[in-house]
Amino acid sequence: MIRIRQFLKGRDEGPWLEILNRAFSEYEDFRPWTMDDFRDWESSPYFNAEGMFIAEVDGKPVGIVEAYIDRKGQEKKGFIRKLSVIPEFRRLRVGRALLERAIERLVMLAWSMLKPWLEREKWSVRACLSRMALRLFELLVGWRGIYITYPQT
């Protein structure tokens, strides 16, 4: 069973880094994050633990996602970043569950634009987003001023 829970500051930094590093290890240009990298991010204005979620399967952390709102612009833009699932738990709907939770958070915060943030050409993430298009539409029907944009390939 997949359980999505909020990131707990002071407890989940290690699991977050392990998942991120394992999920991106297949990319030869990826440099694994260290705890120092995490602390630098944590002290930046772009860090918000309330929008960070961890997926667990049978109590084991296996995936992460960040739902981030850019509050500096005129319109509140929602970003889905760091969607990552460790390889042996892919294709088990973990990514979908994380993505749904991130979208729910962004909808709750009344964002006006969603932009999936793909740091790399992660085709598995693009495929998950494509399959989610109908779900996104169902969530957003009736909302005015909402735009969903996808990075161009």
C-alpha positions in Angstrom: 0.0 0.0 0.0 1.2 3.5 -0.9 1.1 6.1 1.8 1.9 9.8 1.0 2.9 11.9 3.9 4.4 15.3 4.4 8.1 15.8 4.8 9.1 16.2 8.4 11.9 18.7 8.9 14.7 17.4 11.2 13.8 13.8 10.4 13.4 13.3 6.6 16.5 15.0 5.2 18.3 11.6 4.9 15.5 9.7 3.2 14.9 12.6 0.9 18.5 12.7 -0.2 18.7 8.9 -0.6 15.6 8.8 -2.8 16.7 11.8 -4.9 20.2 10.4 -5.4 19.0 6.9 -6.3 16.3 8.1 -8.7 18.8 10.3 -10.6 21.8 8.0 -10.4 21.0 6.6 -13.9 21.9 10.0 -15.4 25.7 10.2 -16.1 25.8 14.0 -15.6 24.0 13.9 -12.2 26.1 14.8 -9.2 24.6 13.3 -6.0 23.4 15.8 -3.5 25.1 15.9 -0.1 23.7 17.0 3.2 25.5 20.3 2.7 23.7 20.8 -0.6 20.4 20.1 1.2 21.2 22.6 3.9 22.0 25.2 1.3 18.7 24.6 -0.4 17.0 24.7 3.0 18.3 28.1 3.8 17.3 29.5 0.4 14.0 31.4 -0.2 12.9 28.5 -2.5 12.6 25.9 0.3 9.2 25.2 1.8 8.9 21.9 3.7 5.1 22.2 3.7 5.0 21.4 0.0 7.4 18.4 0.2 6.0 14.9 0.3 7.4 11.4 0.7 5.8 8.2 -0.6 6.1 5.1 1.5 5.4 1.5 0.6 5.1 -0.8 3.6 6.7 1.9 5.7 9.7 2.3 3.5 10.4 5.7 1.9 10.5 5.2 -1.9 9.5 8.5 -3.6 9.5 12.3 -3.2 7.9 15.3 -4.8 7.8 19.0 -4.1 4.8 21.3 -4.7 6.2 24.8 -4.8 4.4 28.1 -5.1 6.3 31.0 -6.5 4.8 33.9 -4.5 7.1 36.6 -5.9 5.3 37.0 -9.3 1.9 38.7 -9.9 0.2 35.4 -10.4 0.8 32.5 -8.1 2.6 29.9 -10.2 2.7 26.3 -9.0 5.7 24.1 -9.7 6.0 20.4 -9.3 9.6 19.6 -8.7 11.9 16.7 -7.8 9.3 14.0 -8.6 11.5 11.0 -8.0 10.9 7.3 -7.3 13.6 4.8 -6.6 14.0 2.4 -9.6 12.6 -0.8 -8.0 9.3 1.0 -7.1 8.7 2.6 -10.5 5.6 1.5 -12.5 3.7 0.7 -9.3 1.7 4.0 -9.3 4.0 5.6 -6.7 4.8 8.6 -9.0 1.1 9.0 -9.8 0.2 9.1 -6.1 2.9 11.7 -5.5 1.8 13.8 -8.4 -1.8 13.7 -7.3 -0.8 14.8 -3.8 1.3 17.7 -5.2 -1.6 18.8 -7.4 -4.1 18.6 -4.5 -1.8 20.9 -2.6 -1.4 23.4 -5.4 -5.2 23.5 -6.0 -5.7 24.0 -2.2 -3.4 27.0 -2.4 -5.4 28.5 -5.4 -2.4 28.6 -7.8 -3.1 30.1 -11.2 -0.5 28.2 -13.3 1.1 24.7 -13.0 4.5 24.1 -14.5 6.1 20.6 -14.1 9.8 21.2 -13.5 11.9 18.6 -15.3 15.5 19.0 -14.5 16.5 16.3 -17.0 14.9 14.6 -19.9 13.1 12.1 -17.7 10.7 10.4 -20.0 9.1 8.4 -17.2 8.0 11.7 -15.6 6.7 13.0 -18.9 4.8 9.8 -19.4 3.2 10.1 -15.9 2.3 13.7 -16.6 0.7 12.8 -19.9 -1.4 10.0 -18.2 -2.4 12.5 -15.6 -3.8 15.1 -18.1 -7.4 13.8 -17.7 -7.1 13.9 -13.9 -5.8 17.5 -14.1 -8.7 18.5 -16.3 -11.2 17.0 -13.9 -9.6 18.9 -11.0 -9.6 22.2 -12.9 -12.9 22.3 -14.7 -14.7 25.5 -13.7 -11.6 27.2 -12.4 -11.0 30.5 -14.1 -7.5 31.7 -15.1 -5.8 28.4 -14.8 -3.2 27.3 -17.3 -1.3 24.1 -17.4 1.9 24.2 -19.3 4.3 21.4 -20.2 8.0 21.9 -21.2 8.5 21.5 -24.9 10.4 18.5 -26.1 
